Structure formats: structure tokens, C-alpha cells
Amino acid sequence: MKMNHILGRMRRAGYDRRIRQREEEASRRGKAVYRVLMWIAAALALVLLAGTLYALVFRSGRAEPPLQTRGSALLQSATDGGVFTGIGRLRAATAGPEPVTVILSIVFPYPADDKPFTEELASQIVNFRSTTHEYFASLTAEELRRKDDASIKAEILRRYNPLLRLGQIKTLYFSEYLVIE
């Protein structure tokens, strides 16, 4: 019996030694993985810090244009003022038995430094669009064919200016004008 007891202890001691070896090996592997993950985290933090510093130092002098949404007045700078492009692209149908579709974009210069007038223009976009639709809906396809661009622009300008109180539009331009029959 003593012999079995001694052999059992020896086996257990060897088994315990193997368990301890495996635990130590797993601990070493865990420490190695931990070190690798810490190096990756440090590298990412360094990249983020470098990017932030670069943006602050080298890009702080540039004025970025404000984000503009479709509902706002889309304004572009010009040398002597601005060009109002907020009306956007319009599709209007003419009257009559055989209507045609007119696709156009209306732009016009305005004094960009006159903030109240700029705000008024932005607030009138819906009215400008509906006025343009109403104008083309009042024409037949034949009447539209007889009109030249200058007379169409003059009539639209004549309809736009009564909508404004703080200033007047002097000239209209079509950045796009198509008649689809």
C-alpha cells in the first residue's frame, strides 16, 4: 500500500508540475499578446495625435466654406458681389393641347455684402420658383417658340422684383435653358 501511495504522489507531482508549466506558458503568451496590443494602441494614439496637430497647425489659416443645404440660398462668390443660384433647376410645363417642358436654371448677380437683401432672396426662393412655373404655364408651346431669351428674362424679372422689398434684381441669366418637345 505504501508503494501505491508513493507512486500516486509521484504521479500527482508530475501532473501538478505539467499543469504549472502550462499555466506559466499561457501566462507568457498572454503577456506577449498584451504587449502587442499595447504597441498597436500606442501607435494608433500617436497617429491620431499627429493628425490633429497637423490639422491645427497647417490648416487653421484656411477658411472653409459653410455647408449649404438644398433649402438654403446657394451663393457663390463673384468678383464684384455674388451670384444667386438658390432657385436651382426648374422644370415647367407650358399650357395648351401639346405642352412642352422647359428646363432652366436662373441665376443673377446681387450685392453679397448686403446681408438683409441676401436673407430676403433666400426667403423668396419658393416664391421665385412658383412665379417661374406660373409664367411658363401661362404660355403655349407656340408662344414660347416665338419669344426670345431676352423677352423671357425681362418678363421673369418683371415678376420677381415686386416680391422684393429690400432691393431689386437688375439682370437675370439662364445658366441652363432647354425646351423639350
Phi, psi and omega in degrees: 000322179298323182296316178297322180295318179293316178297321178297319178294319180296318179297315180296321179297318177294320179295316178297321179296318178294321178295316178298321179296316179296319178297318178296319179295317178295322178295318177297317178296319178298319178294322179293317178296319178299315178299316180298315179296322178294320177296320178295316179297319179295319179296317178297318179296321178295318178296316179297318179295316179296318179296318179296314179297318178300314181296320181289319185280311189267341183247003184288337182279344182275132176268115179277139177293148180292151176291140182237142179252166184299325182284345181270172177283121179270110187247138175242145179281145174230172186292320184254012181163228179224169175240119181277118180240014187293341181291325177076195181274132180244147171237119182231142178256143178275171179273178174103176184289331178237080184289152173244160179256134177250127176246123182211156173234125182254130175229156176204151177283153178205159178284107185293337180278352178270088185298316179299319179292322177299316178294324178295318178300316180297324181284344182262007183304314181298317179293321177300316181296314182292324178297319178295316178300316180297320180298311182289331177291339179276350181258147170270169180298322180293317178298321179295321179296327181283340183273146174262171183301321183297318181289326177294315179298318181297320181290318178295318178298319178298327179278331181285316189299324177296343178284344187255142178246332188264357180181180181228151175269130184264326183219145174243148175229150172258114175278346176207134178209109180230140173245118182254118182259000000 
